[in-house]
C-alpha cells in the first residue's frame, strides 16, 4: 500500500513531467503562449522560447528530485542536494502559483496557478516525509 507521501511524489512527478512537455512545446514554437509568460504571445518570441527550453530542464530536474526524495530512486533519497532541492522546488512552485494567480492571462490564472499550488503541496508533503 502506498503512503500519502508516495502518492504525492507520483502526482508531483507526473505534474512536472507534463509541465516539461508543455515547455518543450512552447520552445519549439507551438501556439500555446496564451498560457505562459503573461499570455501576450500565442507563439513565443525567441527569448521566451529559450526561457521555455530552460524551464523544461528545470522541470526535468524537479522530476528527478521528487522521485529521489520520494524514495523511488533509492540511491539518492537522503542526499543533501535532494533534501535541499525538494524545498527549493516547493518554493519555486509556490512563487509560480502567486505569479500565475496575479497574471492577466486567463489560462495562467485558471490552469497554471492551480497546477503550481498542487505541485507546491506535493513537494512539501514529499519533503516532510
C-alpha positions in Angstrom: 0.0 0.0 0.0 1.3 3.4 -1.0 1.6 6.2 1.6 0.4 9.7 1.2 4.0 10.8 0.5 4.3 8.1 -2.2 1.2 9.4 -3.9 2.3 13.0 -3.6 5.6 12.1 -5.2 3.9 10.3 -8.1 1.4 13.1 -8.6 4.1 15.7 -8.5 6.4 13.7 -10.8 3.5 13.4 -13.3 2.8 17.1 -13.0 6.3 18.3 -13.6 6.7 15.8 -16.5 3.6 17.3 -18.0 4.9 20.8 -17.5 8.2 19.8 -19.1 6.4 18.6 -22.2 4.4 21.9 -22.2 7.5 23.9 -22.0 9.2 21.9 -24.8 6.1 22.6 -27.0 6.4 26.3 -26.3 10.2 26.2 -27.0 9.6 24.7 -30.5 7.0 27.3 -31.4 3.6 25.7 -30.9 0.9 28.4 -30.4 0.4 27.7 -26.6 1.8 31.0 -25.4 -1.6 32.3 -24.1 -0.9 30.0 -21.1 2.6 31.2 -20.4 4.7 34.3 -19.7 1.7 36.6 -19.2 -0.2 35.2 -22.2 0.7 38.1 -24.5 2.1 36.0 -27.4 0.3 33.0 -28.9 3.7 31.9 -30.3 6.6 32.9 -28.1 9.4 35.1 -29.4 12.9 33.7 -29.5 14.0 34.9 -26.0 10.9 33.4 -24.4 11.3 30.2 -26.3 14.8 29.9 -24.9 13.3 30.5 -21.4 10.8 27.7 -22.1 13.7 25.4 -23.0 15.4 26.3 -19.7 12.1 25.8 -17.9 11.8 22.3 -19.4 15.2 21.4 -18.0 14.2 22.8 -14.6 11.1 20.7 -14.6 13.2 17.6 -15.5 15.5 18.3 -12.6 12.4 18.6 -10.4 11.2 15.3 -11.7 14.4 13.6 -10.6 14.4 15.4 -7.2 10.8 14.5 -6.5 11.3 10.8 -7.3 14.6 10.6 -5.5 13.2 12.3 -2.3 10.1 10.1 -2.6 12.2 7.0 -2.4 11.7 5.9 -6.0 15.4 6.5 -6.8 16.7 5.0 -3.6 20.4 5.7 -4.0 19.7 9.5 -3.7 16.7 9.8 -1.4 18.7 11.1 1.6 21.4 13.0 -0.2 21.8 16.7 0.8 21.2 18.1 -2.7 18.0 16.2 -3.0 16.8 17.1 0.5 17.5 20.8 -0.2 16.3 20.6 -3.8 12.8 19.5 -2.9 12.4 22.5 -0.7 13.8 24.8 -3.4 11.3 23.4 -5.9 8.5 23.8 -3.3 9.4 27.5 -3.1 9.7 27.9 -6.8 6.3 26.3 -7.4 4.8 28.4 -4.6 6.1 31.6 -6.1 4.9 30.4 -9.5 1.4 29.9 -8.0 1.3 33.5 -6.8 2.6 35.0 -10.1 0.2 32.9 -12.2 -2.8 33.8 -9.9 -2.0 37.5 -10.5 -1.5 37.2 -14.3 -3.5 38.9 -16.9 -3.7 35.6 -18.8 -6.9 33.7 -18.0 -5.1 30.4 -18.7 -2.4 31.2 -16.2 -5.0 32.1 -13.5 -7.3 29.2 -14.1 -4.9 26.4 -15.1 -1.3 27.2 -14.2 -2.0 28.7 -10.7 -3.8 25.5 -9.5 -1.1 23.3 -11.1 1.5 25.3 -9.3 -0.4 25.0 -6.0 -0.7 21.3 -6.4 3.0 20.9 -7.2 3.8 23.1 -4.1 1.7 21.0 -1.8 3.0 17.7 -3.2 6.6 18.8 -2.8 6.0 19.9 0.8 4.4 16.5 1.6 7.3 14.7 0.0 9.9 16.9 1.7 8.4 16.3 5.1 8.1 12.5 4.7 
